[in-house]
Amino acid sequence: MQMETLRLFCDVVATKNFTRAAEWNDRTQAHASNFFLALEHAFGARLAERHHGFFQLTPAGEICHRHFLEILRLYDAVEPAMQAARKAAADTIELAACYSIGLHQLPPCLERFRRAFPTADVRVRYHLIDRVHDAVLDHSVNLGLVCYPRRRSGLAIDLFRHERLMLVCHPQHPLAACQTVTLAGLTGQRFVAWTEIRSSPFLKDIPSHQRHLFEPTHEFHEAEMIKRVVEMGEGVAILPETIVQSEVANRVLAAVPFADVGCTEPLAVIYRKDQKLTPVMENFIAALKQPVPFKIPSLAGAGEGGAAG
């Protein structure tokens, strides 16, 4: 039974007039009369007493009317609910971030974005970098935030920032007093390695006969573990500037820039090439590309011995 049939029946009951109800529904009076007869035939019961302008529902008609009104109420509620669901879906971003970005670079950006777009719903989950790529490609999330993005089939890569890489050490380490360091100056140091730094272009440029000098004594997938080991004085590390700013400010780590200003970590938002970006996703990506609203202080010479030329 079509909705227009139920609506026409209820309009006949409301007007007690077949001609007027037919006009409301862009039908003829004959159509309204015939459909009423068809309903009575289908239910095997007389639904209304009607003669010479008189119209009154029978008990069977009252049952039909009550239930038809409820069906129409539910039906009419579907479209607004669907519109709300479509809008909610359009305003939702399922986001996966690698731990370093999720813990450090993402929070201030996410705070600004939510202030600018309060109806947007950004749902964040955290993974290792390779798992973020997998989550994007297997449709688990809409967008991924990674450093050192991998080039994979079907994946779009949009670089939004480069973070300066720093030599990170204990504040009492001799290198903490330096203004800058070079790779050559790190020969013989014990390295606590972040696995992702192996993808860094400036480490790849180390001559093959010198690479054994930079083999790590410890290696971790997560930068937080590296910081804890360096805090204990177990070696030096190479990490992005933003990741260590809190520890440097609290004098539990020292960070020294490299003389080569090209030592940077690429940050990227990734998504499937076949995915149509919604306006809220495009606005989020634009927010990622905005300049950092606060100036990261100089981290060189944070050791207790002060800076040295």
Kinemage of the C-alpha trace (Angstrom):
@kinemage 1
@onewidth
@group {chain A} dominant
@subgroup {mainchain}
@vectorlist {calphas} color= white
{ca met a 1} P 0.000 0.000 0.000
{ca gln a 2} L 1.484 3.339 -1.056
{ca met a 3} L 1.846 6.313 1.258
{ca glu a 4} L -0.289 8.466 -1.021
{ca thr a 5} L -3.179 6.056 -0.494
{ca leu a 6} L -2.911 6.343 3.284
{ca arg a 7} L -2.610 10.125 3.059
{ca leu a 8} L -5.674 10.389 0.809
{ca phe a 9} L -7.709 8.259 3.251
{ca cys a 10} L -6.722 10.493 6.200
{ca asp a 11} L -7.539 13.623 4.203
{ca val a 12} L -10.999 12.241 3.372
{ca val a 13} L -11.543 11.654 7.096
{ca ala a 14} L -10.280 15.163 7.942
{ca thr a 15} L -12.482 16.933 5.359
{ca lys a 16} L -15.385 14.447 5.322
{ca asn a 17} L -15.471 15.335 1.647
{ca phe a 18} L -14.090 13.227 -1.224
{ca thr a 19} L -13.904 16.138 -3.670
{ca arg a 20} L -11.865 18.386 -1.341
{ca ala a 21} L -9.550 15.561 -0.265
{ca ala a 22} L -8.987 14.661 -3.909
{ca glu a 23} L -8.034 18.286 -4.699
{ca trp a 24} L -5.540 18.338 -1.784
{ca asn a 25} L -3.843 15.328 -3.297
{ca asp a 26} L -4.111 16.385 -6.952
{ca arg a 27} L -6.542 13.589 -7.733
{ca thr a 28} L -10.070 13.414 -9.103
{ca gln a 29} L -13.147 12.854 -6.960
{ca ala a 30} L -13.725 9.556 -8.800
{ca his a 31} L -10.183 8.405 -7.891
{ca ala a 32} L -10.786 9.172 -4.211
{ca ser a 33} L -14.106 7.305 -4.196
{ca asn a 34} L -12.691 4.326 -6.027
{ca phe a 35} L -9.650 3.996 -3.765
{ca phe a 36} L -11.934 4.099 -0.696
{ca leu a 37} L -14.008 1.269 -2.129
{ca ala a 38} L -10.799 -0.642 -2.917
{ca leu a 39} L -9.677 -0.299 0.712
{ca glu a 40} L -12.995 -1.631 1.977
{ca his a 41} L -12.702 -4.550 -0.412
{ca ala a 42} L -9.123 -5.255 0.672
{ca phe a 43} L -10.013 -5.242 4.393
{ca gly a 44} L -13.368 -6.909 3.943
{ca ala a 45} L -15.105 -4.285 6.069
{ca arg a 46} L -17.065 -1.079 5.606
{ca leu a 47} L -14.844 1.806 6.739
{ca ala a 48} L -17.327 4.700 6.775
{ca glu a 49} L -21.028 5.459 6.607
{ca arg a 50} L -21.439 7.954 3.793
{ca his a 51} L -24.547 9.200 2.022
{ca his a 52} L -25.976 12.582 0.998
{ca gly a 53} L -23.089 14.583 2.456
{ca phe a 54} L -22.962 12.524 5.634
{ca phe a 55} L -19.614 10.878 6.510
{ca gln a 56} L -18.723 8.963 9.670
{ca leu a 57} L -16.084 6.301 10.270
{ca thr a 58} L -17.152 2.865 11.348
{ca pro a 59} L -15.207 1.068 14.124
{ca ala a 60} L -13.130 -0.621 11.384
{ca gly a 61} L -12.534 2.783 9.808
{ca glu a 62} L -11.428 4.196 13.180
{ca ile a 63} L -8.831 1.431 13.436
{ca cys a 64} L -7.546 2.162 9.932
{ca his a 65} L -7.469 5.900 10.570
{ca arg a 66} L -5.550 5.576 13.839
{ca his a 67} L -2.924 3.272 12.383
{ca phe a 68} L -2.643 5.150 9.075
{ca leu a 69} L -1.933 8.388 10.970
{ca glu a 70} L 0.830 6.651 12.917
{ca ile a 71} L 2.342 5.183 9.741
{ca leu a 72} L 2.308 8.600 8.084
{ca arg a 73} L 3.854 10.226 11.161
{ca leu a 74} L 6.697 7.728 11.109
{ca tyr a 75} L 7.126 8.034 7.357
{ca asp a 76} L 7.234 11.828 7.501
{ca ala a 77} L 9.903 11.611 10.211
{ca val a 78} L 12.208 9.548 7.996
{ca glu a 79} L 13.383 12.308 5.641
{ca pro a 80} L 14.337 14.819 8.366
{ca ala a 81} L 16.130 12.021 10.200
{ca met a 82} L 17.945 11.052 7.017
{ca gln a 83} L 18.904 14.668 6.379
{ca ala a 84} L 20.263 14.927 9.911
{ca ala a 85} L 22.180 11.675 9.447
{ca arg a 86} L 23.640 12.868 6.146
{ca lys a 87} L 24.663 16.154 7.726
{ca ala a 88} L 26.216 14.374 10.709
{ca ala a 89} L 28.143 12.086 8.376
{ca ala a 90} L 29.284 15.060 6.311
{ca asp a 91} L 30.462 16.829 9.480
{ca thr a 92} L 32.333 13.794 10.823
{ca ile a 93} L 35.991 13.003 10.219
{ca glu a 94} L 37.362 9.606 11.152
{ca leu a 95} L 41.033 10.390 11.637
{ca ala a 96} L 44.042 8.178 12.317
{ca ala a 97} L 47.269 9.785 13.532
{ca cys a 98} L 50.679 8.375 14.256
{ca tyr a 99} L 51.633 8.757 17.903
{ca ser a 100} L 54.152 11.587 17.492
{ca ile a 101} L 51.729 13.821 15.563
{ca gly a 102} L 48.730 12.788 17.646
{ca leu a 103} L 50.438 13.671 20.921
{ca his a 104} L 52.225 16.847 19.878
{ca gln a 105} L 51.393 18.585 16.572
{ca leu a 106} L 47.703 17.659 16.352
{ca pro a 107} L 46.231 18.954 19.670
{ca pro a 108} L 46.696 22.731 19.077
{ca cys a 109} L 45.486 22.404 15.475
{ca leu a 110} L 42.470 20.366 16.569
{ca glu a 111} L 41.598 22.923 19.228
{ca arg a 112} L 41.646 25.777 16.693
{ca phe a 113} L 39.634 23.751 14.178
{ca arg a 114} L 36.922 22.874 16.712
{ca arg a 115} L 36.582 26.514 17.699
{ca ala a 116} L 36.172 27.510 14.044
{ca phe a 117} L 33.832 24.602 13.191
{ca pro a 118} L 31.958 23.656 16.391
{ca thr a 119} L 29.551 21.289 14.605
{ca ala a 120} L 32.390 19.201 13.184
{ca asp a 121} L 33.068 15.885 14.881
{ca val a 122} L 36.688 14.741 14.580
{ca arg a 123} L 37.215 11.256 15.962
{ca val a 124} L 40.881 10.409 16.428
{ca arg a 125} L 42.539 7.037 16.802
{ca tyr a 126} L 46.264 6.490 17.247
{ca his a 127} L 48.504 3.956 15.483
{ca leu a 128} L 52.046 3.312 14.369
{ca ile a 129} L 52.791 4.951 11.036
{ca asp a 130} L 52.382 1.876 8.833
{ca arg a 131} L 49.051 1.053 10.503
{ca val a 132} L 47.801 4.590 9.776
{ca his a 133} L 48.469 3.974 6.082
{ca asp a 134} L 46.622 0.651 6.283
{ca ala a 135} L 43.643 2.223 8.072
{ca val a 136} L 43.265 4.822 5.315
{ca leu a 137} L 43.534 2.300 2.503
{ca asp a 138} L 41.125 -0.211 4.066
{ca his a 139} L 38.455 2.502 4.568
{ca ser a 140} L 38.668 2.391 8.386
{ca val a 141} L 39.258 6.165 8.460
{ca asn a 142} L 38.837 9.148 6.149
{ca leu a 143} L 42.181 10.840 6.759
{ca gly a 144} L 45.553 9.882 8.200
{ca leu a 145} L 48.292 12.027 9.724
{ca val a 146} L 51.808 10.674 9.399
{ca cys a 147} L 55.419 11.697 9.298
{ca tyr a 148} L 57.568 10.243 6.529
{ca pro a 149} L 54.550 9.206 4.398
{ca arg a 150} L 54.849 6.032 2.328
{ca arg a 151} L 54.029 6.064 -1.346
{ca arg a 152} L 51.366 3.423 -1.862
{ca ser a 153} L 49.044 2.699 -4.752
{ca gly a 154} L 45.757 4.579 -4.474
{ca leu a 155} L 47.038 6.903 -1.743
{ca ala a 156} L 47.098 10.704 -1.985
{ca ile a 157} L 49.821 12.485 0.014
{ca asp a 158} L 49.447 16.151 0.958
{ca leu a 159} L 52.432 17.547 2.856
{ca phe a 160} L 51.356 20.211 5.339
{ca arg a 161} L 54.505 20.966 7.353
{ca his a 162} L 58.188 20.224 7.853
{ca glu a 163} L 59.438 19.908 11.433
{ca arg a 164} L 63.052 20.782 12.199
{ca leu a 165} L 65.048 17.791 13.439
{ca met a 166} L 67.206 18.273 16.523
{ca leu a 167} L 70.011 16.432 18.271
{ca val a 168} L 68.484 15.507 21.632
{ca cys a 169} L 70.626 14.621 24.638
{ca his a 170} L 70.832 14.794 28.407
{ca pro a 171} L 71.307 18.392 29.667
{ca gln a 172} L 74.726 17.444 31.095
{ca his a 173} L 75.931 15.819 27.874
{ca pro a 174} L 78.896 17.700 26.306
{ca leu a 175} L 76.907 18.342 23.112
{ca ala a 176} L 74.199 20.177 25.088
{ca ala a 177} L 76.492 23.223 25.277
{ca cys a 178} L 76.863 23.501 21.490
{ca gln a 179} L 75.086 26.072 19.336
{ca thr a 180} L 74.828 23.575 16.443
{ca val a 181} L 76.040 20.084 15.609
{ca thr a 182} L 76.967 18.265 12.431
{ca leu a 183} L 76.644 14.616 11.556
{ca ala a 184} L 80.416 14.356 11.537
{ca gly a 185} L 80.417 15.653 15.110
{ca leu a 186} L 78.221 12.755 16.217
{ca thr a 187} L 80.752 10.077 15.383
{ca gly a 188} L 81.215 7.706 18.292
{ca gln a 189} L 78.002 8.670 20.113
{ca arg a 190} L 75.585 6.042 21.392
{ca phe a 191} L 72.349 6.422 19.473
{ca val a 192} L 68.817 5.860 20.717
{ca ala a 193} L 67.035 5.589 17.405
{ca trp a 194} L 63.511 6.359 16.328
{ca thr a 195} L 62.737 3.822 13.611
{ca glu a 196} L 61.226 6.514 11.387
{ca ile a 197} L 64.450 8.555 11.343
{ca arg a 198} L 65.849 5.845 9.103
{ca ser a 199} L 63.624 7.411 6.412
{ca ser a 200} L 65.217 10.829 6.912
{ca pro a 201} L 67.023 12.056 3.768
{ca phe a 202} L 69.993 13.479 5.648
{ca leu a 203} L 70.733 10.116 7.320
{ca lys a 204} L 70.458 8.391 3.957
{ca asp a 205} L 73.176 10.725 2.687
{ca ile a 206} L 75.742 9.323 5.121
{ca pro a 207} L 78.499 7.604 3.124
{ca ser a 208} L 78.195 3.828 3.282
{ca his a 209} L 81.628 3.455 4.881
{ca gln a 210} L 80.491 5.651 7.809
{ca arg a 211} L 77.032 4.214 8.451
{ca his a 212} L 78.323 1.736 11.021
{ca leu a 213} L 79.220 4.726 13.204
{ca phe a 214} L 75.509 5.572 13.495
{ca glu a 215} L 74.105 2.153 14.335
{ca pro a 216} L 71.753 2.507 17.324
{ca thr a 217} L 72.268 0.883 20.690
{ca his a 218} L 68.485 1.155 21.272
{ca glu a 219} L 65.692 1.522 18.728
{ca phe a 220} L 61.984 2.225 19.266
{ca his a 221} L 58.896 2.838 17.147
{ca glu a 222} L 57.570 5.453 19.586
{ca ala a 223} L 59.324 8.749 20.276
{ca glu a 224} L 58.110 8.862 23.892
{ca met a 225} L 60.189 5.804 24.762
{ca ile a 226} L 63.243 7.371 23.137
{ca lys a 227} L 62.906 10.500 25.242
{ca arg a 228} L 62.759 8.482 28.439
{ca val a 229} L 65.935 6.556 27.540
{ca val a 230} L 67.805 9.753 26.625
{ca glu a 231} L 66.672 11.340 29.898
{ca met a 232} L 68.460 8.495 31.674
{ca gly a 233} L 71.683 9.423 29.878
{ca glu a 234} L 71.751 6.245 27.769
{ca gly a 235} L 72.637 8.019 24.525
{ca val a 236} L 71.591 10.757 22.086
{ca ala a 237} L 68.708 10.844 19.619
{ca ile a 238} L 67.475 12.725 16.585
{ca leu a 239} L 63.888 13.922 17.045
{ca pro a 240} L 61.551 16.621 15.713
{ca glu a 241} L 61.683 19.938 17.558
{ca thr a 242} L 58.039 20.046 18.636
{ca ile a 243} L 58.182 16.619 20.247
{ca val a 244} L 60.783 17.652 22.823
{ca gln a 245} L 59.851 21.261 23.551
{ca ser a 246} L 58.197 20.429 26.877
{ca glu a 247} L 61.157 18.414 28.146
{ca val a 248} L 63.597 21.094 27.025
{ca ala a 249} L 61.576 23.793 28.780
{ca asn a 250} L 61.684 21.690 31.955
{ca arg a 251} L 65.445 21.082 31.590
{ca val a 252} L 65.158 17.301 31.492
{ca leu a 253} L 66.432 17.214 27.898
{ca ala a 254} L 68.599 19.450 25.754
{ca ala a 255} L 68.064 19.930 22.012
{ca val a 256} L 70.628 21.294 19.585
{ca pro a 257} L 69.912 22.150 15.940
{ca phe a 258} L 71.951 20.747 13.107
{ca ala a 259} L 74.204 23.054 11.141
{ca asp a 260} L 72.473 21.720 8.013
{ca val a 261} L 69.126 23.564 8.015
{ca gly a 262} L 67.769 20.936 5.630
{ca cys a 263} L 67.355 18.432 8.466
{ca thr a 264} L 63.568 18.233 8.611
{ca glu a 265} L 60.771 15.744 9.145
{ca pro a 266} L 57.891 15.838 6.594
{ca leu a 267} L 54.354 15.732 8.009
{ca ala a 268} L 51.514 14.753 5.694
{ca val a 269} L 47.798 14.150 5.599
{ca ile a 270} L 46.950 11.066 3.565
{ca tyr a 271} L 43.677 9.860 2.061
{ca arg a 272} L 42.444 7.563 -0.677
{ca lys a 273} L 42.612 9.028 -4.160
{ca asp a 274} L 39.111 7.724 -4.923
{ca gln a 275} L 37.607 9.426 -1.864
{ca lys a 276} L 35.630 12.615 -2.373
{ca leu a 277} L 36.645 15.039 0.337
{ca thr a 278} L 33.730 16.653 2.148
{ca pro a 279} L 33.839 20.389 2.923
{ca val a 280} L 34.659 19.663 6.573
{ca met a 281} L 37.600 17.471 5.512
{ca glu a 282} L 38.875 20.194 3.184
{ca asn a 283} L 38.583 22.749 5.989
{ca phe a 284} L 40.479 20.445 8.341
{ca ile a 285} L 43.310 20.002 5.841
{ca ala a 286} L 43.419 23.779 5.367
{ca ala a 287} L 43.663 24.177 9.156
{ca leu a 288} L 46.622 21.793 9.233
{ca lys a 289} L 48.434 23.999 6.737
{ca gln a 290} L 47.983 27.184 8.735
{ca pro a 291} L 51.152 28.541 10.369
{ca val a 292} L 51.770 27.342 13.900
{ca pro a 293} L 50.129 30.047 16.083
{ca phe a 294} L 52.895 30.024 18.646
{ca lys a 295} L 56.627 30.417 18.173
{ca ile a 296} L 58.602 27.428 19.289
{ca pro a 297} L 61.437 28.833 21.395
{ca ser a 298} L 65.037 28.214 20.518
{ca leu a 299} L 66.027 24.938 22.081
{ca ala a 300} L 69.767 25.110 21.586
{ca gly a 301} L 71.956 25.381 24.639
{ca ala a 302} L 69.307 24.263 27.106
{ca gly a 303} L 71.890 22.334 29.096
{ca glu a 304} L 73.078 23.673 32.439
{ca gly a 305} L 76.428 24.601 30.920
{ca gly a 306} L 74.752 27.160 28.630
{ca ala a 307} L 75.502 27.796 24.951
{ca ala a 308} L 79.004 27.613 23.588
{ca gly a 309} L 80.307 28.723 20.271
